[in-house]
Amino acid sequence: MTSQNPSSQVPYSALVAGATGGLGSAIARQLADRGATLTLVSRSQERLDRLDISGQRQALDLRTPAAATEAVELARSSAGRLDAVVNAVGVVAFGSVDELTVDVIEELFLTNTFVSMFLAKAALDALEPGGVLVNLSGVIAEQNLPGMSAYGASKAAVRSFDEALAREARRRKIRVIDARPPHTETGLADRPIAGTSPKMPTGLQPQAVAAVIVDAMMGDADDLPSSSFT
């Protein structure tokens, strides 16, 4: 692997949260192809068991701080170190804010925003110096859209969090990458927790987006705006 790993003689260890999703699985596969030791986390053990990717796997609901800590500790203990945490957890909802229930709005922020914070809090003390933390806020964090206002706000909050977190983590020699890929064909838009997906143009392929993200992890990038993917 051509990484910034401080010790190239030991396996590069990565935790991928949301590993059964379209983008999470593509990132995990790219990391595996480059020799990483993986810990794969998702809410569904059944879907984890179907993944054709080698690695420790555990079903956890990361919407609680305790589960985020458990995921990080599992990754570190199973590999003996932790070099990267990738948060590919996310849900989407469509509809104007007056159409969405309070429960849906809360779920958007709990899953999209709070999970990012919970994992980062758990990971900062566990990552090796030179390690990297990746959050996927997406292009919606650069420009919100009508009919996606609550979803976009939950992702924009991640981008804002990452901006400040990157400065805090720098003291520990940890990089934070905020990745904002354009619409990608992950299937997420077909599984909204509320509303109906509007007609969208054909998106990017998950494998191509994953390659950009993993290249950034292995390099020295500290931000991936939407322009990085086109």
Short mmCIF file of the C-alpha atoms (twelve columns), coordinates in Angstrom:
data_MODEL
# 
_entry.id   MODEL 
# 
loop_
_atom_site.group_PDB 
_atom_site.id 
_atom_site.type_symbol 
_atom_site.label_atom_id 
_atom_site.label_alt_id 
_atom_site.label_comp_id 
_atom_site.label_asym_id 
_atom_site.label_seq_id 
_atom_site.Cartn_x 
_atom_site.Cartn_y 
_atom_site.Cartn_z 
_atom_site.pdbx_PDB_model_num 
ATOM 1   C CA . MET A 1   0.000   0.000   0.000   1 
ATOM 2   C CA . THR A 2   1.191   3.485   -0.772  1 
ATOM 3   C CA . SER A 3   -0.052  5.094   2.408   1 
ATOM 4   C CA . GLN A 4   1.079   7.597   4.959   1 
ATOM 5   C CA . ASN A 5   0.932   4.794   7.532   1 
ATOM 6   C CA . PRO A 6   3.675   5.559   10.089  1 
ATOM 7   C CA . SER A 7   4.778   1.917   10.074  1 
ATOM 8   C CA . SER A 8   4.580   0.262   6.670   1 
ATOM 9   C CA . GLN A 9   5.646   -3.080  8.174   1 
ATOM 10  C CA . VAL A 10  2.298   -3.653  9.899   1 
ATOM 11  C CA . PRO A 11  -1.175  -4.098  8.356   1 
ATOM 12  C CA . TYR A 12  -3.143  -0.939  7.690   1 
ATOM 13  C CA . SER A 13  -6.254  -1.237  9.850   1 
ATOM 14  C CA . ALA A 14  -9.521  0.454   8.882   1 
ATOM 15  C CA . LEU A 15  -13.008 0.583   10.350  1 
ATOM 16  C CA . VAL A 16  -15.745 1.043   7.757   1 
ATOM 17  C CA . ALA A 17  -19.109 2.020   9.240   1 
ATOM 18  C CA . GLY A 18  -22.061 1.558   6.929   1 
ATOM 19  C CA . ALA A 19  -20.107 -1.190  5.199   1 
ATOM 20  C CA . THR A 20  -23.148 -2.807  3.578   1 
ATOM 21  C CA . GLY A 21  -24.237 0.351   1.761   1 
ATOM 22  C CA . GLY A 22  -23.481 1.065   -1.870  1 
ATOM 23  C CA . LEU A 23  -20.600 3.404   -1.143  1 
ATOM 24  C CA . GLY A 24  -19.449 1.851   2.126   1 
ATOM 25  C CA . SER A 25  -19.033 -1.565  0.511   1 
ATOM 26  C CA . ALA A 26  -17.187 -0.047  -2.459  1 
ATOM 27  C CA . ILE A 27  -14.767 1.749   -0.127  1 
ATOM 28  C CA . ALA A 28  -14.254 -1.419  1.924   1 
ATOM 29  C CA . ARG A 29  -13.513 -3.425  -1.216  1 
ATOM 30  C CA . GLN A 30  -10.987 -0.840  -2.424  1 
ATOM 31  C CA . LEU A 31  -9.254  -0.902  0.958   1 
ATOM 32  C CA . ALA A 32  -9.219  -4.696  0.983   1 
ATOM 33  C CA . ASP A 33  -7.707  -4.750  -2.511  1 
ATOM 34  C CA . ARG A 34  -4.891  -2.556  -1.181  1 
ATOM 35  C CA . GLY A 35  -4.151  -4.928  1.662   1 
ATOM 36  C CA . ALA A 36  -6.017  -3.314  4.557   1 
ATOM 37  C CA . THR A 37  -7.193  -5.244  7.585   1 
ATOM 38  C CA . LEU A 38  -10.869 -4.354  7.884   1 
ATOM 39  C CA . THR A 39  -13.535 -4.124  10.535  1 
ATOM 40  C CA . LEU A 40  -16.949 -3.876  8.886   1 
ATOM 41  C CA . VAL A 41  -19.942 -2.484  10.763  1 
ATOM 42  C CA . SER A 42  -23.587 -2.216  9.768   1 
ATOM 43  C CA . ARG A 43  -26.942 -2.468  11.475  1 
ATOM 44  C CA . SER A 44  -27.727 -5.763  9.713   1 
ATOM 45  C CA . GLN A 45  -25.696 -8.866  10.525  1 
ATOM 46  C CA . GLU A 46  -27.413 -10.680 7.658   1 
ATOM 47  C CA . ARG A 47  -26.216 -8.107  5.136   1 
ATOM 48  C CA . LEU A 48  -22.742 -8.110  6.667   1 
ATOM 49  C CA . ASP A 49  -22.569 -11.881 6.311   1 
ATOM 50  C CA . ARG A 50  -23.369 -11.565 2.603   1 
ATOM 51  C CA . LEU A 51  -20.437 -9.228  1.925   1 
ATOM 52  C CA . ASP A 52  -17.697 -10.885 -0.110  1 
ATOM 53  C CA . ILE A 53  -15.023 -8.832  1.663   1 
ATOM 54  C CA . SER A 54  -12.608 -10.246 4.218   1 
ATOM 55  C CA . GLY A 55  -12.660 -8.695  7.646   1 
ATOM 56  C CA . GLN A 56  -14.007 -8.665  11.162  1 
ATOM 57  C CA . ARG A 57  -17.706 -7.820  11.025  1 
ATOM 58  C CA . GLN A 58  -20.178 -6.731  13.676  1 
ATOM 59  C CA . ALA A 59  -23.788 -5.550  13.595  1 
ATOM 60  C CA . LEU A 60  -24.114 -2.350  15.636  1 
ATOM 61  C CA . ASP A 61  -26.550 0.547   15.739  1 
ATOM 62  C CA . LEU A 62  -24.129 3.462   15.754  1 
ATOM 63  C CA . ARG A 63  -26.811 5.949   16.702  1 
ATOM 64  C CA . THR A 64  -25.658 5.542   20.308  1 
ATOM 65  C CA . PRO A 65  -22.254 6.674   21.647  1 
ATOM 66  C CA . ALA A 66  -21.710 3.273   23.295  1 
ATOM 67  C CA . ALA A 67  -22.054 1.458   19.964  1 
ATOM 68  C CA . ALA A 68  -19.630 3.870   18.287  1 
ATOM 69  C CA . THR A 69  -17.085 3.232   21.034  1 
ATOM 70  C CA . GLU A 70  -17.626 -0.526  20.714  1 
ATOM 71  C CA . ALA A 71  -17.000 -0.375  16.946  1 
ATOM 72  C CA . VAL A 72  -13.761 1.572   17.376  1 
ATOM 73  C CA . GLU A 73  -12.501 -0.707  20.137  1 
ATOM 74  C CA . LEU A 74  -13.366 -3.808  18.121  1 
ATOM 75  C CA . ALA A 75  -11.367 -2.490  15.160  1 
ATOM 76  C CA . ARG A 76  -8.366  -1.602  17.269  1 
ATOM 77  C CA . SER A 77  -8.349  -4.827  19.279  1 
ATOM 78  C CA . SER A 78  -8.844  -7.142  16.305  1 
ATOM 79  C CA . ALA A 79  -5.982  -5.596  14.309  1 
ATOM 80  C CA . GLY A 80  -3.812  -4.338  17.157  1 
ATOM 81  C CA . ARG A 81  -4.007  -0.781  15.825  1 
ATOM 82  C CA . LEU A 82  -6.384  1.584   14.024  1 
ATOM 83  C CA . ASP A 83  -5.261  3.730   11.103  1 
ATOM 84  C CA . ALA A 84  -8.527  4.832   9.506   1 
ATOM 85  C CA . VAL A 85  -12.206 5.276   10.255  1 
ATOM 86  C CA . VAL A 86  -14.640 5.717   7.364   1 
ATOM 87  C CA . ASN A 87  -18.194 6.753   8.183   1 
ATOM 88  C CA . ALA A 88  -20.482 5.808   5.297   1 
ATOM 89  C CA . VAL A 89  -23.654 5.645   7.423   1 
ATOM 90  C CA . GLY A 90  -26.587 7.667   6.122   1 
ATOM 91  C CA . VAL A 91  -30.302 7.961   5.410   1 
ATOM 92  C CA . VAL A 92  -32.245 10.292  3.143   1 
ATOM 93  C CA . ALA A 93  -35.730 11.824  3.173   1 
ATOM 94  C CA . PHE A 94  -37.496 13.858  0.525   1 
ATOM 95  C CA . GLY A 95  -40.138 16.538  0.978   1 
ATOM 96  C CA . SER A 96  -40.412 20.120  2.144   1 
ATOM 97  C CA . VAL A 97  -39.900 20.722  5.830   1 
ATOM 98  C CA . ASP A 98  -43.625 21.205  6.426   1 
ATOM 99  C CA . GLU A 99  -44.269 17.754  4.934   1 
ATOM 100 C CA . LEU A 100 -41.767 15.906  7.115   1 
ATOM 101 C CA . THR A 101 -42.647 14.679  10.579  1 
ATOM 102 C CA . VAL A 102 -40.556 15.647  13.574  1 
ATOM 103 C CA . ASP A 103 -39.564 11.993  13.919  1 
ATOM 104 C CA . VAL A 104 -38.157 11.958  10.382  1 
ATOM 105 C CA . ILE A 105 -36.211 15.174  10.945  1 
ATOM 106 C CA . GLU A 106 -34.787 13.777  14.174  1 
ATOM 107 C CA . GLU A 107 -33.807 10.538  12.425  1 
ATOM 108 C CA . LEU A 108 -31.980 12.465  9.688   1 
ATOM 109 C CA . PHE A 109 -29.846 14.302  12.210  1 
ATOM 110 C CA . LEU A 110 -29.357 11.327  14.522  1 
ATOM 111 C CA . THR A 111 -28.103 9.099   11.712  1 
ATOM 112 C CA . ASN A 112 -26.371 11.565  9.411   1 
ATOM 113 C CA . THR A 113 -24.959 14.043  11.905  1 
ATOM 114 C CA . PHE A 114 -24.733 12.489  15.359  1 
ATOM 115 C CA . VAL A 115 -23.178 9.218   14.159  1 
ATOM 116 C CA . SER A 116 -20.354 11.273  12.620  1 
ATOM 117 C CA . MET A 117 -19.797 12.979  15.961  1 
ATOM 118 C CA . PHE A 118 -20.052 9.803   18.030  1 
ATOM 119 C CA . LEU A 119 -17.550 7.951   15.828  1 
ATOM 120 C CA . ALA A 120 -15.136 10.883  15.775  1 
ATOM 121 C CA . LYS A 121 -15.248 11.216  19.554  1 
ATOM 122 C CA . ALA A 122 -14.511 7.515   19.959  1 
ATOM 123 C CA . ALA A 123 -11.849 7.435   17.246  1 
ATOM 124 C CA . LEU A 124 -9.657  10.359  18.253  1 
ATOM 125 C CA . ASP A 125 -8.057  8.494   21.159  1 
ATOM 126 C CA . ALA A 126 -7.813  5.237   19.194  1 
ATOM 127 C CA . LEU A 127 -6.335  6.279   15.845  1 
ATOM 128 C CA . GLU A 128 -2.599  6.003   15.337  1 
ATOM 129 C CA . PRO A 129 -0.631  9.209   14.654  1 
ATOM 130 C CA . GLY A 130 -0.885  9.719   10.910  1 
ATOM 131 C CA . GLY A 131 -4.357  8.189   10.934  1 
ATOM 132 C CA . VAL A 132 -7.359  9.480   9.022   1 
ATOM 133 C CA . LEU A 133 -11.066 9.979   9.703   1 
ATOM 134 C CA . VAL A 134 -13.420 10.210  6.704   1 
ATOM 135 C CA . ASN A 135 -16.974 11.550  6.768   1 
ATOM 136 C CA . LEU A 136 -19.250 11.632  3.713   1 
ATOM 137 C CA . SER A 137 -21.273 14.828  3.720   1 
ATOM 138 C CA . GLY A 138 -21.919 14.886  -0.033  1 
ATOM 139 C CA . VAL A 139 -22.527 17.578  -2.618  1 
ATOM 140 C CA . ILE A 140 -25.774 18.564  -0.837  1 
ATOM 141 C CA . ALA A 141 -23.551 20.084  1.876   1 
ATOM 142 C CA . GLU A 142 -22.258 22.580  -0.692  1 
ATOM 143 C CA . GLN A 143 -25.659 23.691  -1.949  1 
ATOM 144 C CA . ASN A 144 -28.942 22.646  -0.377  1 
ATOM 145 C CA . LEU A 145 -31.997 22.029  -2.526  1 
ATOM 146 C CA . PRO A 146 -35.768 22.502  -2.149  1 
ATOM 147 C CA . GLY A 147 -37.460 19.271  -1.188  1 
ATOM 148 C CA . MET A 148 -34.282 18.118  0.561   1 
ATOM 149 C CA . SER A 149 -33.877 20.917  3.091   1 
ATOM 150 C CA . ALA A 150 -33.788 18.782  6.254   1 
ATOM 151 C CA . TYR A 151 -31.571 16.129  4.680   1 
ATOM 152 C CA . GLY A 152 -29.252 18.781  3.277   1 
ATOM 153 C CA . ALA A 153 -29.052 20.530  6.629   1 
ATOM 154 C CA . SER A 154 -28.055 17.279  8.358   1 
ATOM 155 C CA . LYS A 155 -25.220 16.856  5.849   1 
ATOM 156 C CA . ALA A 156 -24.153 20.502  5.971   1 
ATOM 157 C CA . ALA A 157 -23.826 20.084  9.728   1 
ATOM 158 C CA . VAL A 158 -21.363 17.242  9.097   1 
ATOM 159 C CA . ARG A 159 -19.302 19.450  6.800   1 
ATOM 160 C CA . SER A 160 -19.217 22.218  9.401   1 
ATOM 161 C CA . PHE A 161 -18.285 19.729  12.097  1 
ATOM 162 C CA . ASP A 162 -15.468 18.328  9.966   1 
ATOM 163 C CA . GLU A 163 -14.076 21.782  9.286   1 
ATOM 164 C CA . ALA A 164 -13.491 22.436  12.981  1 
ATOM 165 C CA . LEU A 165 -12.700 18.826  13.859  1 
ATOM 166 C CA . ALA A 166 -9.842  18.849  11.347  1 
ATOM 167 C CA . ARG A 167 -8.159  21.638  13.299  1 
ATOM 168 C CA . GLU A 168 -8.677  19.880  16.619  1 
ATOM 169 C CA . ALA A 169 -7.444  16.529  15.296  1 
ATOM 170 C CA . ARG A 170 -4.333  18.073  13.740  1 
ATOM 171 C CA . ARG A 171 -2.816  18.307  17.215  1 
ATOM 172 C CA . ARG A 172 -2.967  14.510  17.366  1 
ATOM 173 C CA . LYS A 173 -1.535  14.165  13.840  1 
ATOM 174 C CA . ILE A 174 -4.851  12.856  12.567  1 
ATOM 175 C CA . ARG A 175 -6.334  14.003  9.259   1 
ATOM 176 C CA . VAL A 176 -10.050 14.591  8.784   1 
ATOM 177 C CA . ILE A 177 -11.410 14.292  5.247   1 
ATOM 178 C CA . ASP A 178 -14.837 15.664  4.416   1 
ATOM 179 C CA . ALA A 179 -15.919 13.943  1.182   1 
ATOM 180 C CA . ARG A 180 -18.646 15.625  -0.886  1 
ATOM 181 C CA . PRO A 181 -19.230 13.436  -3.945  1 
ATOM 182 C CA . PRO A 182 -22.020 14.314  -6.376  1 
ATOM 183 C CA . HIS A 183 -25.056 12.057  -6.671  1 
ATOM 184 C CA . THR A 184 -23.827 8.468   -6.756  1 
ATOM 185 C CA . GLU A 185 -25.720 5.326   -7.788  1 
ATOM 186 C CA . THR A 186 -25.738 3.728   -4.341  1 
ATOM 187 C CA . GLY A 187 -29.476 2.985   -4.241  1 
ATOM 188 C CA . LEU A 188 -29.942 5.243   -1.190  1 
ATOM 189 C CA . ALA A 189 -32.351 7.536   -3.055  1 
ATOM 190 C CA . ASP A 190 -34.594 4.533   -3.697  1 
ATOM 191 C CA . ARG A 191 -34.841 3.814   0.047   1 
ATOM 192 C CA . PRO A 192 -35.902 7.134   1.619   1 
ATOM 193 C CA . ILE A 193 -37.229 7.112   5.163   1 
ATOM 194 C CA . ALA A 194 -39.896 9.574   3.970   1 
ATOM 195 C CA . GLY A 195 -41.109 11.018  0.690   1 
ATOM 196 C CA . THR A 196 -40.398 10.000  -2.892  1 
ATOM 197 C CA . SER A 197 -37.170 10.534  -4.743  1 
ATOM 198 C CA . PRO A 198 -37.384 13.156  -7.479  1 
ATOM 199 C CA . LYS A 199 -36.139 12.212  -10.925 1 
ATOM 200 C CA . MET A 200 -32.370 12.491  -10.859 1 
ATOM 201 C CA . PRO A 201 -29.767 12.346  -13.601 1 
ATOM 202 C CA . THR A 202 -27.590 9.268   -13.732 1 
ATOM 203 C CA . GLY A 203 -25.100 9.467   -10.897 1 
ATOM 204 C CA . LEU A 204 -21.488 8.446   -10.527 1 
ATOM 205 C CA . GLN A 205 -20.535 4.812   -10.053 1 
ATOM 206 C CA . PRO A 206 -19.726 3.878   -6.437  1 
ATOM 207 C CA . GLN A 207 -16.457 2.228   -7.465  1 
ATOM 208 C CA . ALA A 208 -15.189 5.433   -9.053  1 
ATOM 209 C CA . VAL A 209 -16.166 7.542   -6.031  1 
ATOM 210 C CA . ALA A 210 -14.607 5.003   -3.667  1 
ATOM 211 C CA . ALA A 211 -11.337 5.102   -5.601  1 
ATOM 212 C CA . VAL A 212 -11.080 8.879   -5.151  1 
ATOM 213 C CA . ILE A 213 -11.768 8.584   -1.423  1 
ATOM 214 C CA . VAL A 214 -9.300  5.744   -0.833  1 
ATOM 215 C CA . ASP A 215 -6.624  7.534   -2.885  1 
ATOM 216 C CA . ALA A 216 -7.130  10.560  -0.620  1 
ATOM 217 C CA . MET A 217 -6.835  8.388   2.481   1 
ATOM 218 C CA . MET A 218 -3.594  6.895   1.217   1 
ATOM 219 C CA . GLY A 219 -2.258  10.298  0.224   1 
ATOM 220 C CA . ASP A 220 -2.277  13.572  2.094   1 
ATOM 221 C CA . ALA A 221 -5.617  15.166  1.125   1 
ATOM 222 C CA . ASP A 222 -7.630  16.846  3.852   1 
ATOM 223 C CA . ASP A 223 -10.754 17.785  1.872   1 
ATOM 224 C CA . LEU A 224 -12.658 16.312  -1.073  1 
ATOM 225 C CA . PRO A 225 -15.092 18.833  -2.574  1 
ATOM 226 C CA . SER A 226 -17.506 17.718  -5.271  1 
ATOM 227 C CA . SER A 227 -15.085 18.922  -7.955  1 
ATOM 228 C CA . SER A 228 -12.615 16.208  -6.853  1 
ATOM 229 C CA . PHE A 229 -14.931 13.541  -8.252  1 
ATOM 230 C CA . THR A 230 -15.493 14.926  -11.756 1 
# 
